[in-house]
Amino acid sequence: MKAGKKLGVGLIAAALVFGVIGCGNNNETKNTAPSGEASKSPEKTPSKTEKVKITYSMWGTAEEGKVVQETADKFNASQDKIEVEVQAIPYENYMTKLNTMATASQLPDAGMMREDGVVQWSSEGMLTDVSAMYEGSDSKPLDSLAYTYQGKPVAYAATNEILLMYYNKDMFDKAGVPYPPSALDKAWTWDEFVAAAKKLTNDKNGKHPGEDGFDSQSIVQYGASVENLTWQLEAWTLTNGGGFYNDDGTDVRIGEDASVEAIQKVADLYLKDHVAPLSVGQTDDGIQRTIIAGTVAMATNGQWNVGTSLNKAKEEGLKYGVAVLPYMKDKVTLNTGGANVVFSQSKHPQEAMEWLKWYTQEENNWGLISSGIWMPVLDKWYKDETLTHKWVDNPNFPPYDEYKSAVVDYAQSSAARPASWFFTNHTTEFNTLLASVLGDVWTGKTTAKDAISKNLEALKAANKGDK
């Protein structure tokens, strides 16, 4: 639900209230994992009367750790072989602490991992191969939620999340503009999206962009906001026929004309179209700053916002809807989700896997799913209408048909593609550098083409892990 992204610390805190972890918080700051040891052979499992004790790390306060421990206690009581102890580490120190523990060969058995760190840690021998984790089980997550390295799954996302568009129904009604479509086959083109945004953008005198007398310096309501956190920008490069990387993540495509053009179109929503507020791609509070603040009619972001912020806003009177993203050439959304991993230093990898399989089953984190923070990871929740109704048919969500079309169906459509950190190494370095490179693009000091072309070799080096 999180990396470059950022399903922020606030999301994790909100998730913990419901009893289990939230998605990974992935700041666009560098994460350097230490070189790992080879996987150690598991110790002999104790007798039936003595449980195998394993530790599970998470980021959060001590109080949040107690909440997760309560969930672990339910698992501990459900069987007589394994006992899980939760280790809560403050988010600010989480990766530093893990690095220190790795150096001392004292990593926990399992734990949370930032999306943009999974492949990197696996490449350095720090994660256990979990390719056989779900053999003989009917609880295997969607294939799109597997983090892979050298063709093998090294972790699975604890949740499924996709990017979509939110909109303020009252603003659309007042402007007489039809709601954006929730069905993929009716998705707006980019030009249709911009045209609608202009009708929804008003200056202090009620003028719209393109009208005589419109004052771009006195806008009181914007029509749109496209989240420009670096990892989310990948969706727009893909929809324009470009991308950040090639299919296996080994080469950079960010310098291609289609990729550059897509990023410039996002910048031009503010610079030329005058339909979006300035955003410099640094903070993951886009829905709070736009839809909830009542300053923007429609905004793109992740599904997790339903549970982390929009539920409360809905209780306070906000009438919002959900829709599929507009598209440039190809219809695209990204799916992601914070990872749970088994560390290679664990002496009890099989027991750690058993815990994670239990921990991420829908019935064991139902509060997160029913609130709208998480989406299920099993295929049956998307295709069995009885289960879909159990999931979606509740007051926390927009109307069933709307949400099912714009989220449930969208997530399993051909438009849904995994974010690159599911299969690409060094995304931390790449996203951090790209965010810096694009800083002056958002304010119009340079163009996307010039900024990226001048830094293309450095971006290619970041993709290779070169400093």
N, C-alpha and C positions, 0 to 999 in steps of 0.2 A: 504495500500500500503503500512504497516509500519509497533516494540515492540519487548526488545531483538532484534528485527529486527533492521534494522533501516531504515525506509524511512526517511531519514534525514531532517534536517531543510532546506537544500537546495532544497529538493523535495517540501516541503511546499511552499517555496518561489516561485519556478517555477510554482507550481500549481496556486498560487494566481494571477500570471500574467494573467492567463486565466479567472479569475473572480470568482473562488470558491475555497474551501479548498482542500488541498491534503490529503493523507492518514496519519494515525497517526504515529508520530515519537515515537518509543518505545525503549528508551535506556535501557540497562540492568543494571539499578540502581534501588534501592528499592523505591517503591511508597507506602506509608502508608496512606490510606484514613481514615478520622475520622468516628466514628460511626454516622449514620445518624438518622434523625427524621423520623417518619412515614409520609407517603404521606399526604399532607394537602388537604382539600376539596377546589376545585376551587372557586374563588370569582364569584359572579354573573356577567355575561357578560354585559358590558355596552350597552346602546342603540345603534341603528344602526348608529347614527350620530357620535358616539364616538368609535374609534378603540381601541381594546385591545392591549396594548403595551407589547411586550415581548423582552427579551434580548437573544442574541446568542453569546457565547464566542468562541474564536478561538485563536490559538497561531500565533504570527506574529508581525511585526512592525506596527506602526500607519499607515504608508502608505499602507501596505498590508490590514490593516483593512478597509481603505477607499475603496479599490477595492472590497472587499467582501460586504461592505455596498452598493456599486453601484448595485450589484446583488440583495441584499435585497430590494433596492428601487424599482426594477422592480416588485418584489413580492408585495411590499406595494401598488404599483399603480395598480396591477392587480385585487384587491378586496377592499372592504370597511369595513372589519371586523378586520383585524390584521395589526399591524405595528411592524416591526422588527428593533431593534437597535443592531448593531454589536459591540461587546466589544473585542478589540484586546489586547492580553497580550503577552509580550515577551516569547519566548519558554522556555528560561532558568528559568523563574519564573512561568511557567504556572501551573504546578501541585501544587506548593507551594501556589500560589494565590487561586486556587480552594479549597485547604484544609482550608485556612484561611476563605474564604467566606462560606464554609460549616459549620465551627464552629460557625460563626456569623449568620447562617441561611440566608445568602445573596447570595446564588448561583444564576446564571442566569437561565432562563427557559430551555434553551437547549444549547448544546455546543459540541465541539470536545472532544474525549476521546481516550487516548492511548489504543491500542488493549489489552495490558496486564493489563489494569486497569478496564475494563468493568465489568467482572464477579465479581471482588473484590468489586467494589463500589456497585454493585447490591446486593451482599450478605450482605452488611452493610446498606441496606435500602436507598441508595442514588440515585437510579434510578427508574423511573416510569416504570411500566409494560406496554409494547407496543404491547402485543400479539394481541390486536384488532385494531392496528393502520391502517392496510390495509384492513379491512373488507369492502366489497362492492367496492373495488378499483381494477383497472387493473394494478396498478403500484407497486404491491408487488415484492420486490427483490427476487432473487433466494433463496431457502431455505438454501443453504449452506452459505449464508451471514448473517444469524441470529445468534447473540450472545444470548446464552440461560443460564438461571440459574433456577435450580429446574424445568426444563422442559418447561419453558416459555421464549419467546423472550423478551430480555430486551434492545436490540439495534439492528440496522442493519448497516452493512458496507455501506459506501457511495460509494464504488467502489468495483470492483472485480479485484483481482490480482492473478497471478499464478507464480510459479517458472518454468523456462525453461533454455535452453542452447543457448548462442550466440556464433557465430564463425566468424573468419576473412576469407573471401572467397579467398583473394589473397594468404594467407599462405597455405591454402589447395590446391589451384591450383598449386602453386610452388612445393609443396611436392608430388603432384600426388595422394593425398589421397581423396577418395570420401567424399562428404559433409555428416555430420551427418543427420540422417533421421528426417523429420518433421512429419511423420506419426507414430502414436502410435504403430500400428501393426508391424512396422519395427524398433522399438527402439533398440538401441545398448544394448547389455549386458554390465556389468561393465568391463569384460575382453576385449571385443571389443573396448570399450572406452579407456582403458589403452593402448591397442595395437596401436590404432590410435594416441594417445597422444605421444607415444614413437617415432613414425615416424615424428611427428611434432616438436619434441624437438631437438635442435641443440646446440652443444658447439661451441666454437670459431673456431674450425677446421672442423665444419660440421658433426661431429660424433653424433650418436644417442645413447640413453641408451641401454646397452646390447652389443654394438659394441666394439671391441678391441680399446683401446686408448681413449674411451669416458671420458671426464673430467667433473665430476659433479660440479666442482668449477668454471667452466668457461662457463656456459650456457648463450647463447645470445638470445635464443627463447625457451619458454616453450610451451608444447603441450596443457596443460589444467590447469584450476583452478576451484576447487569446493569451493564455498562460505561456510565458516565455522562459520559465525555468528550463535550463539547458536540456535535461533529459526529455521533457515534453516536446521540445522543438523537433525532436527526431520524427514525430508523427507527421509534421508538416512537410519535412523534406521527403518523406516516403510518399505522401499523398501527391506530391508534385512529380513523382517519378525518379527522385533522387534518393538520398539517405545519408546517414552518418558513415556507414561501413558497407562492405560487400556482404554476401550472404553468410559467411562464416566468421565475420568480424576481423579478418586478418589484414584488410586493406581499407583505407579511408576513401570515402566518396564525398566528403563534405565540400570539396572544392569544385564539384561538378556544377554546371550551370543550373540544373534543376534544383539542386540543394540550396545554392546561393539565392536563387530567385524566390524560393519558398520563404526563406528567412527574411528577405527584404519585404515580401508581402506582409508578413506579420508586423514588421517595423512600420510599414507604411500605413497601417491602420491608425497609428497615432500621427505619423509625420505628414502624410498626404491626404488620407481619407478623412481625418479628424473625427473618427467614430470611436476611438478607444483612448483611455487615459494612459499616461506615461507609466511604463513598468520597466524596471531595469533587470528583471530576472534574478532577484536575490532572495526574496522571501516567499514562503509557501503559505501565504494567507490570502490568496487571490479571491476566493469566494467570499471571505469576510469583507474584503476591501471593495467588492463590486456588488454582487447580488444581495448580500445581507445588509450592506451599508446603504442600499437603495440608490446607488449612483450609476449603475450600469444595468442595461436591460437583459443582456445575455453574456455568459462567460463560460469558457472551457476550463475543465479541471477533472480531477479523478472522482470516481464513484464514492470513495470513502467519505466525501464531504456530506453525504446524506446523513450519516450517523454522527460525524464529529462536530458539525456546526448547523446544518440546515434543519435538523429536527427541532432544535430549540427555537430557531428563527420562525419555523412553521407554527409552533405553539404561540409565538408572539404576533402572529398575523400575516407572515409572509406567504404569498401564494406563488409557489414556484413550480416549474415543470422541468422535465428532462427530455433531451433530444439527442440524436446522433450528430456527430461532427459534420460540418460542411467539408467539401473536398475540392481539390484543384484538378487533378487528373484521375487518380485512383482513390477509392473509398478506403480509408485507413483509420484504425484506432490502435492504441498500444495497450497491451495487458502487462501487468506486473504484480508483485507481491513480495513482501518481506520474507526472508528465508530462515528456516530452522536447519541447523547443521549438526553433524556429529564430528567432533574433532578427532584427528588421527592419533593424538596422544592418549585417547581414552583406552583404558584396559577392559572396558565393557561395552564395545560398540553395538553388539546385538541388543543388549538391554536398553541402551540409549535409543536405538531405532524403535524398539517396542514402545517406549515412552512417547516419542515423537509421533508415531502412528496414532496412538490414542489421543494425544493432545490436540491434534489438528482435525480430528473427526468433528463433523458438524454438531452432533449432539453434545459434545464436550465444550464447545465455544458458542453455543446458540445465542447468548446475549449479544455477542458481537455481530452475528449475522442478522438477527432480527432487528437490531437497531440501525443497520445500514452501514456499519463501519467495515465489515468484511463481507465478501461474497463467498459462496461455497467453492470448494476445490474439486468436488466430485461431479462427473458428467451427468449423473442421474438427476441432480437438482435443476439442471437446465432443460432436461428432456422429458422428465416425468411430470406431467401437469399437476398431479396431486402434490408432489413435493414442491414444485414451483409456487403453488398457491400457499403452501405452509410457510414458505420463505417470504413471499412478497405481499401476500394479502393481509396486511396489517397497517395500522395508522401511521407507522413511522415512514412509510413510503408514499410516493406519488401514486395516483390511480393505477390499479393493477395493469390494465392493458397498455398504458403509457410506459410504465417502468419495464414491463416484460419486453416490450418492443425495443426501447432505447437502451436497455441494459442487458437483460437476460439473453435475448435473441442476438443482440449486437455482439456480446462477448463470445458467442460460438459461431459467428458468421465468418465469411472469408475476409472481412475487413480487419479482423482482430489479429494483430501480429505481436510477438513477444518483444518487449523492450530489449535493447542490445545487450544489457548486462546479464541476460540469461545465458549468453554464449560467447561474450566478448571480454577479453582481458583488458586491464588498464583503463577501464572506463572512468575511474576516479580522476586520473591524470588528464585524460582527454576532455572530460566535462569541465573540469576546473579551468583548463587553459581556454577552452572554447567560450566559457562564460566571460572570462577576462577579455578575450578578443572581441566579443560582441558588445561590450559595454558602451562604446561610442556609437555603435550602430543604432541603438535604441533612441539615443538623443539626437541623431542626425549629423553627428560630427564626421562620420565617414559612412561608406556604403558597405553592405554585407560582402559584396564582391571584393572590394579593396581590402577590407579587414581580414577576410579569410585567405585571400591570395597571398598577402604579405606574411601570413603566419602558417601557411599550409605545410611547409616542411616541418615546422615545430609540432603541428598537430599530428602529422604522420609519425614523428618520433615518439610522441606521447602514446600513440596507439601501439607502438612496439615496446613501450616501457623504457625508452631511452630518455635520459635526463639531459 
